[in-house]
Amino acid sequence: MKDQAAGRLLILIAAVMWSTSGFFAKAPWFADWPLQAQGLPVRGPLLAFWRVVFASLVLLPLVRRPRWTPKLLFLLVAYAAMNYTYLNAMTLTTAANAIWLQNTAPAWVFLIGVFVFREPLHPRDLWLLACCAAGVALILWFEIGGQSPQGVVFGLLSGLAYAGIVLSLRQLRGEDGAWLLFLSNVTTAAVFLPFVLHCDLWPTGTQTACLAGFGIFQMGLPYLLFARGVRRITGHEAAGIALVEPILVPIWVWIAWRHAASYQAPQWWTLVGGGMILLGLALRYLGGKPAPKLRLDSLQDQAQGDRARVPARSGTADGSGA
């Protein structure tokens, strides 16, 4: 029991630390970095670069079993895409939009897992999919013609990229976790480096301290705590505890920066749509006793069997056709 309690505490701390992403990304200390130039994001990629650089410094001493495998390629692409899209979403729209749209990742995992990898179907996954679809539809309906449609699209794409990370990690279960994260961060830094050199915007002393906190406190250390905690409790329970992250992200931003000129308060449709997404996550990960899983192919077989019996039910009493 003590091990389980310690595991829950570690995951809770990790989730709280993850939830500070909006605090760092929305900080007015980066107001002199342009949001965009010639229609392309600038501040988001710069923040993403420095975050992964500092996160790499924390992870490097913990690497124990470095090993290359072609399966890493998809993880590296998904990880770089997730950092690019999420930080662009965080800088171009509200923190609530960014984090709640990223949390559609489990719905993407469900769709890809069931229809591509033929993974078992959990009945509560359907609630997750329905709630996420409704929440995203509401947010997109109002935002797509508003002031930050690009940020909303980036937020939705960050959820898809994050789903790619989850699916990749499933294929890399036997690899050293610190190695996977370190390599992902270093590769992402290498991808963004030419852009950073081209922009020629270098952080001041205050900005460097903030970026170090962004990479170490918000990204590097939480992953280590989560990795330790998830060994002591089930993945199902860990996912439920981690739900505090999307709830806290906009709260920290409001507490810290609500008086800043650049602060954007979430609109009512963001709150309602985000609430739907969170409801779907809660129904999926905080439900009661797990229901039996089904496979898509078994459902299709059952459906074919039902269709085969339709003439007998709709025909004459002896089962023959009309």
C-alpha positions as a Python dict, from the first residue, in 0.01 Angstrom:
ca = {
    (1, 'M'): (0, 0, 0),
    (2, 'K'): (286, 238, 78),
    (3, 'D'): (434, 169, -265),
    (4, 'Q'): (100, 248, -430),
    (5, 'A'): (57, 569, -229),
    (6, 'A'): (407, 678, -326),
    (7, 'G'): (332, 598, -689),
    (8, 'R'): (14, 806, -686),
    (9, 'L'): (198, 1098, -525),
    (10, 'L'): (479, 1086, -783),
    (11, 'I'): (231, 1090, -1071),
    (12, 'L'): (31, 1372, -914),
    (13, 'I'): (347, 1580, -874),
    (14, 'A'): (444, 1504, -1234),
    (15, 'A'): (101, 1611, -1360),
    (16, 'V'): (117, 1938, -1164),
    (17, 'M'): (463, 2009, -1306),
    (18, 'W'): (343, 1932, -1660),
    (19, 'S'): (55, 2173, -1607),
    (20, 'T'): (295, 2469, -1590),
    (21, 'S'): (345, 2465, -1969),
    (22, 'G'): (106, 2756, -2013),
    (23, 'F'): (274, 2952, -1733),
    (24, 'F'): (606, 2944, -1921),
    (25, 'A'): (475, 2971, -2278),
    (26, 'K'): (244, 3263, -2196),
    (27, 'A'): (503, 3452, -1988),
    (28, 'P'): (532, 3820, -2092),
    (29, 'W'): (910, 3780, -2072),
    (30, 'F'): (898, 3660, -2434),
    (31, 'A'): (687, 3950, -2564),
    (32, 'D'): (980, 4079, -2772),
    (33, 'W'): (985, 3753, -2971),
    (34, 'P'): (738, 3792, -3260),
    (35, 'L'): (449, 3549, -3272),
    (36, 'Q'): (475, 3518, -3649),
    (37, 'A'): (679, 3646, -3941),
    (38, 'Q'): (549, 3636, -4299),
    (39, 'G'): (260, 3419, -4183),
    (40, 'L'): (483, 3155, -4022),
    (41, 'P'): (509, 3088, -3645),
    (42, 'V'): (824, 3220, -3477),
    (43, 'R'): (781, 3226, -3100),
    (44, 'G'): (643, 2873, -3078),
    (45, 'P'): (939, 2701, -3251),
    (46, 'L'): (1187, 2912, -3050),
    (47, 'L'): (1025, 2806, -2723),
    (48, 'A'): (1013, 2446, -2840),
    (49, 'F'): (1384, 2447, -2925),
    (50, 'W'): (1503, 2581, -2590),
    (51, 'R'): (1264, 2360, -2395),
    (52, 'V'): (1398, 2038, -2548),
    (53, 'V'): (1758, 2158, -2512),
    (54, 'F'): (1725, 2201, -2136),
    (55, 'A'): (1517, 1884, -2098),
    (56, 'S'): (1797, 1690, -2271),
    (57, 'L'): (2047, 1809, -2009),
    (58, 'V'): (1837, 1650, -1733),
    (59, 'L'): (1785, 1323, -1917),
    (60, 'L'): (2140, 1263, -2043),
    (61, 'P'): (2289, 1137, -1711),
    (62, 'L'): (2004, 885, -1678),
    (63, 'V'): (2055, 707, -2011),
    (64, 'R'): (2158, 347, -1942),
    (65, 'R'): (2085, 136, -2249),
    (66, 'P'): (2118, 337, -2570),
    (67, 'R'): (2023, 126, -2870),
    (68, 'W'): (1918, 218, -3221),
    (69, 'T'): (1623, 50, -3388),
    (70, 'P'): (1429, 156, -3699),
    (71, 'K'): (1115, 173, -3483),
    (72, 'L'): (1258, 492, -3331),
    (73, 'L'): (1205, 685, -3654),
    (74, 'F'): (829, 723, -3611),
    (75, 'L'): (873, 828, -3247),
    (76, 'L'): (1128, 1096, -3340),
    (77, 'V'): (904, 1241, -3611),
    (78, 'A'): (597, 1239, -3385),
    (79, 'Y'): (788, 1397, -3095),
    (80, 'A'): (923, 1682, -3306),
    (81, 'A'): (577, 1738, -3456),
    (82, 'M'): (416, 1740, -3110),
    (83, 'N'): (656, 2005, -2981),
    (84, 'Y'): (611, 2220, -3290),
    (85, 'T'): (232, 2205, -3298),
    (86, 'Y'): (173, 2231, -2922),
    (87, 'L'): (396, 2534, -2865),
    (88, 'N'): (247, 2704, -3171),
    (89, 'A'): (-100, 2638, -3034),
    (90, 'M'): (2, 2767, -2692),
    (91, 'T'): (133, 3095, -2837),
    (92, 'L'): (-134, 3152, -3103),
    (93, 'T'): (-451, 3070, -2906),
    (94, 'T'): (-558, 3041, -2543),
    (95, 'A'): (-381, 2801, -2310),
    (96, 'A'): (-715, 2625, -2254),
    (97, 'N'): (-763, 2565, -2628),
    (98, 'A'): (-408, 2435, -2664),
    (99, 'I'): (-408, 2184, -2378),
    (100, 'W'): (-765, 2060, -2417),
    (101, 'L'): (-727, 2003, -2790),
    (102, 'Q'): (-401, 1819, -2727),
    (103, 'N'): (-590, 1595, -2487),
    (104, 'T'): (-790, 1456, -2777),
    (105, 'A'): (-486, 1226, -2820),
    (106, 'P'): (-657, 924, -2656),
    (107, 'A'): (-936, 949, -2914),
    (108, 'W'): (-679, 945, -3195),
    (109, 'V'): (-505, 650, -3028),
    (110, 'F'): (-839, 470, -3014),
    (111, 'L'): (-915, 528, -3382),
    (112, 'I'): (-569, 433, -3506),
    (113, 'G'): (-537, 141, -3267),
    (114, 'V'): (-872, -14, -3356),
    (115, 'F'): (-883, 45, -3731),
    (116, 'V'): (-511, 19, -3818),
    (117, 'F'): (-360, -213, -3557),
    (118, 'R'): (-682, -409, -3485),
    (119, 'E'): (-642, -356, -3112),
    (120, 'P'): (-918, -460, -2867),
    (121, 'L'): (-1211, -221, -2838),
    (122, 'H'): (-1312, -107, -2490),
    (123, 'P'): (-1680, -3, -2469),
    (124, 'R'): (-1587, 312, -2273),
    (125, 'D'): (-1366, 417, -2567),
    (126, 'L'): (-1688, 503, -2751),
    (127, 'W'): (-1781, 753, -2479),
    (128, 'L'): (-1434, 903, -2508),
    (129, 'L'): (-1465, 934, -2885),
    (130, 'A'): (-1814, 1086, -2870),
    (131, 'C'): (-1724, 1343, -2604),
    (132, 'C'): (-1399, 1443, -2776),
    (133, 'A'): (-1573, 1477, -3113),
    (134, 'A'): (-1847, 1695, -2962),
    (135, 'G'): (-1598, 1913, -2774),
    (136, 'V'): (-1370, 1962, -3073),
    (137, 'A'): (-1665, 2037, -3302),
    (138, 'L'): (-1793, 2306, -3064),
    (139, 'I'): (-1452, 2473, -3033),
    (140, 'L'): (-1384, 2460, -3407),
    (141, 'W'): (-1731, 2592, -3493),
    (142, 'F'): (-1672, 2915, -3304),
    (143, 'E'): (-1295, 2951, -3340),
    (144, 'I'): (-1239, 2870, -3706),
    (145, 'G'): (-1375, 3210, -3810),
    (146, 'G'): (-1233, 3397, -3512),
    (147, 'Q'): (-898, 3553, -3431),
    (148, 'S'): (-701, 3234, -3364),
    (149, 'P'): (-808, 2961, -3610),
    (150, 'Q'): (-444, 2874, -3682),
    (151, 'G'): (-376, 2814, -3314),
    (152, 'V'): (-680, 2588, -3284),
    (153, 'V'): (-568, 2381, -3584),
    (154, 'F'): (-221, 2349, -3430),
    (155, 'G'): (-383, 2236, -3105),
    (156, 'L'): (-579, 1964, -3282),
    (157, 'L'): (-269, 1851, -3471),
    (158, 'S'): (-74, 1837, -3145),
    (159, 'G'): (-326, 1582, -3019),
    (160, 'L'): (-268, 1372, -3331),
    (161, 'A'): (111, 1400, -3290),
    (162, 'Y'): (87, 1308, -2923),
    (163, 'A'): (-115, 1001, -3020),
    (164, 'G'): (171, 907, -3251),
    (165, 'I'): (410, 924, -2955),
    (166, 'V'): (186, 698, -2747),
    (167, 'L'): (156, 442, -3027),
    (168, 'S'): (532, 454, -3089),
    (169, 'L'): (613, 397, -2723),
    (170, 'R'): (389, 90, -2725),
    (171, 'Q'): (617, -57, -2991),
    (172, 'L'): (929, 34, -2789),
    (173, 'R'): (834, -109, -2449),
    (174, 'G'): (1162, -298, -2414),
    (175, 'E'): (1383, 8, -2465),
    (176, 'D'): (1532, 232, -2197),
    (177, 'G'): (1280, 512, -2129),
    (178, 'A'): (1544, 775, -2051),
    (179, 'W'): (1718, 691, -2379),
    (180, 'L'): (1396, 729, -2578),
    (181, 'L'): (1318, 1068, -2424),
    (182, 'F'): (1675, 1194, -2451),
    (183, 'L'): (1705, 1096, -2817),
    (184, 'S'): (1364, 1247, -2894),
    (185, 'N'): (1459, 1578, -2735),
    (186, 'V'): (1802, 1594, -2899),
    (187, 'T'): (1656, 1512, -3241),
    (188, 'T'): (1388, 1778, -3200),
    (189, 'A'): (1655, 2033, -3105),
    (190, 'A'): (1854, 1939, -3417),
    (191, 'V'): (1544, 1981, -3635),
    (192, 'F'): (1470, 2328, -3496),
    (193, 'L'): (1833, 2449, -3484),
    (194, 'P'): (1849, 2582, -3845),
    (195, 'F'): (1533, 2785, -3781),
    (196, 'V'): (1678, 2928, -3458),
    (197, 'L'): (2001, 3026, -3634),
    (198, 'H'): (1802, 3186, -3914),
    (199, 'C'): (1589, 3391, -3672),
    (200, 'D'): (1899, 3508, -3483),
    (201, 'L'): (1691, 3578, -3169),
    (202, 'W'): (1883, 3481, -2857),
    (203, 'P'): (1742, 3477, -2503),
    (204, 'T'): (1841, 3734, -2242),
    (205, 'G'): (1948, 3632, -1893),
    (206, 'T'): (1591, 3640, -1760),
    (207, 'Q'): (1460, 3453, -2063),
    (208, 'T'): (1732, 3189, -2029),
    (209, 'A'): (1635, 3125, -1667),
    (210, 'C'): (1270, 3091, -1769),
    (211, 'L'): (1358, 2857, -2056),
    (212, 'A'): (1570, 2643, -1823),
    (213, 'G'): (1270, 2610, -1592),
    (214, 'F'): (1051, 2529, -1893),
    (215, 'G'): (1277, 2245, -2004),
    (216, 'I'): (1387, 2108, -1667),
    (217, 'F'): (1092, 2170, -1433),
    (218, 'Q'): (804, 2141, -1680),
    (219, 'M'): (936, 1871, -1913),
    (220, 'G'): (1241, 1676, -1799),
    (221, 'L'): (1179, 1608, -1430),
    (222, 'P'): (806, 1524, -1460),
    (223, 'Y'): (877, 1243, -1706),
    (224, 'L'): (1124, 1093, -1462),
    (225, 'L'): (874, 1114, -1175),
    (226, 'F'): (598, 966, -1390),
    (227, 'A'): (822, 678, -1501),
    (228, 'R'): (895, 593, -1138),
    (229, 'G'): (535, 629, -1026),
    (230, 'V'): (375, 425, -1302),
    (231, 'R'): (578, 121, -1196),
    (232, 'R'): (386, 112, -866),
    (233, 'I'): (28, 152, -987),
    (234, 'T'): (-172, 51, -1293),
    (235, 'G'): (-154, 253, -1612),
    (236, 'H'): (-532, 300, -1588),
    (237, 'E'): (-500, 474, -1250),
    (238, 'A'): (-198, 676, -1362),
    (239, 'A'): (-392, 811, -1660),
    (240, 'G'): (-677, 912, -1429),
    (241, 'I'): (-447, 1102, -1192),
    (242, 'A'): (-279, 1277, -1485),
    (243, 'L'): (-614, 1437, -1575),
    (244, 'V'): (-529, 1717, -1333),
    (245, 'E'): (-286, 1853, -1595),
    (246, 'P'): (-538, 1990, -1851),
    (247, 'I'): (-750, 2128, -1566),
    (248, 'L'): (-460, 2319, -1407),
    (249, 'V'): (-298, 2462, -1723),
    (250, 'P'): (-543, 2752, -1776),
    (251, 'I'): (-568, 2807, -1399),
    (252, 'W'): (-192, 2872, -1362),
    (253, 'V'): (-203, 3107, -1662),
    (254, 'W'): (-493, 3299, -1511),
    (255, 'I'): (-326, 3325, -1170),
    (256, 'A'): (8, 3439, -1310),
    (257, 'W'): (-71, 3648, -1618),
    (258, 'R'): (-435, 3761, -1606),
    (259, 'H'): (-322, 4124, -1568),
    (260, 'A'): (-75, 4104, -1857),
    (261, 'A'): (-168, 4289, -2175),
    (262, 'S'): (-125, 3970, -2379),
    (263, 'Y'): (-356, 3756, -2162),
    (264, 'Q'): (-640, 3582, -2347),
    (265, 'A'): (-928, 3456, -2135),
    (266, 'P'): (-1089, 3135, -2263),
    (267, 'Q'): (-1430, 3186, -2426),
    (268, 'W'): (-1742, 3005, -2310),
    (269, 'W'): (-1727, 2760, -2601),
    (270, 'T'): (-1371, 2669, -2503),
    (271, 'L'): (-1485, 2597, -2147),
    (272, 'V'): (-1783, 2390, -2262),
    (273, 'G'): (-1591, 2209, -2537),
    (274, 'G'): (-1297, 2146, -2306),
    (275, 'G'): (-1539, 2021, -2043),
    (276, 'M'): (-1675, 1769, -2293),
    (277, 'I'): (-1323, 1646, -2372),
    (278, 'L'): (-1240, 1616, -2002),
    (279, 'L'): (-1570, 1434, -1942),
    (280, 'G'): (-1478, 1182, -2211),
    (281, 'L'): (-1135, 1129, -2054),
    (282, 'A'): (-1291, 1089, -1710),
    (283, 'L'): (-1549, 838, -1834),
    (284, 'R'): (-1271, 641, -2002),
    (285, 'Y'): (-1009, 643, -1727),
    (286, 'L'): (-1206, 697, -1405),
    (287, 'G'): (-1488, 452, -1469),
    (288, 'G'): (-1571, 157, -1252),
    (289, 'K'): (-1481, -205, -1312),
    (290, 'P'): (-1336, -245, -1662),
    (291, 'A'): (-1580, -391, -1911),
    (292, 'P'): (-1471, -677, -2135),
    (293, 'K'): (-1279, -574, -2444),
    (294, 'L'): (-1397, -653, -2793),
    (295, 'R'): (-1210, -673, -3119),
    (296, 'L'): (-1321, -495, -3433),
    (297, 'D'): (-1299, -813, -3638),
    (298, 'S'): (-1526, -998, -3394),
    (299, 'L'): (-1779, -714, -3414),
    (300, 'Q'): (-1769, -733, -3793),
    (301, 'D'): (-1820, -1111, -3782),
    (302, 'Q'): (-2115, -1063, -3549),
    (303, 'A'): (-2262, -797, -3777),
    (304, 'Q'): (-2226, -1026, -4078),
    (305, 'G'): (-2399, -1303, -3885),
    (306, 'D'): (-2683, -1069, -3796),
    (307, 'R'): (-2724, -967, -4159),
    (308, 'A'): (-2728, -1333, -4260),
    (309, 'R'): (-3019, -1396, -4024),
    (310, 'V'): (-3228, -1100, -4141),
    (311, 'P'): (-3420, -1289, -4416),
    (312, 'A'): (-3526, -1559, -4170),
    (313, 'R'): (-3665, -1298, -3932),
    (314, 'S'): (-3841, -1100, -4203),
    (315, 'G'): (-3971, -1394, -4404),
    (316, 'T'): (-4256, -1638, -4339),
    (317, 'A'): (-4314, -1826, -4016),
    (318, 'D'): (-4123, -2133, -4135),
    (319, 'G'): (-3817, -1922, -4212),
    (320, 'S'): (-3852, -1928, -4590),
    (321, 'G'): (-3857, -1615, -4796),
    (322, 'A'): (-4176, -1453, -4918),
}
